């Protein structure tokens, strides 16, 4: 059994603006992952690997490296989940839509 509790916190306008800026930067990372994966697939005919994706996104964004890595892993997980669903005969699509909002981990 899981227990949860709502925790309220107060933050200044400057802190909230910084958090929203981080979320906007995470969106840029996700959209870059989509672009890189599409270009790689069209050029080489295979999916981009985890290490190649991380090399391509390294030091390009104003986020902590682990936050960038988390977004890349979430993209790869979504792609893998779609692949497994298609193999089992379920209707699924690979990630293709650009996002407008993405939570920073």
N, C-alpha and C positions, 0 to 999 in steps of 0.2 A: 504494500500500500504506500502510495506517495502522499506526502503532506506538502501543502504549499501555504504560504503566507504572503499577503500583500504588504509591501514595504514602501512607504511614502518617503520621498526625499525632496529637499528644496535645492534649487540650483539658481545661480544668477543668470541673467540674460546672456552674458558673455560665455558662460559655461555651456548653456543650451545651444548657443550659436556654434560653438566649437564641436559639440556632439553632432549637430546636424551637418556640419561641414565634413566630419568624418564619414557620415553615412553617404553623403554625396560623392566622396572620394571612393568609397567601397563600390558604389554604382559604376564609377569609371573603371575600376578593376574588373568587375563582372563583364562589362561591355567590351573591354579589351580582351578578356579571355575568349569571348564569343568571336571577336574579329580574328584573333590569332588562330583559333581552332579552325575556322572556316577557310582562312587563307592556306593553312597547312594542309587541310584535306584536299582543297582544290589543286594545290601544287604537287603534293606527293601521293595522293590517293589513299592516305591512312590518317588516323586520328593523331593529334599531337599527344605526346607522353607527358606525364607529370613533371619530370625533370626539365623537359624542353619548355613547358609552359612557365615553370618557375624561373628559369633563366631569362625568358623573354619579359617577364613582369618585374624582375628584380631592379630595385632602385629607380623606378619610374614614377612612383606615387608618393604622396606625402602622408603615408601611414606607416605604422610599425610593421616590420617584416612579417611578424606572425599574423597580423590582420590581413595582409595581402595574401599570404599563404593559405589562410582559412578560406578566403573567397575563391581562390583557385581550386582548393579541395572540394568546396561545395559545388563548383561547376563540374568537376570531374565526377563527383558522386551522382549528380543529376544525369550526366551523360551515361554513366554505367547503369543506373537504375532504369533508364529508358531502354538501354540495350537488353537488359535482362527481361523486361516486360515484353519487348518485341519477340524475344526468343521463346517466351512462354505463350505467345499468341494473343497477348493483350494489346489493345490499341494504345500506342504511346508515340510521343515525338521527342526527338533530341532537343536539348535547349537551343532556342534560336531567337527568342525575343529579347530585345534590349530592355533593360529594367530602368525604372525611374526612381526607385527607392530600394535600398538594401541596408540591412542592419549590420553595423560593424561589430565584430566579435573581438 
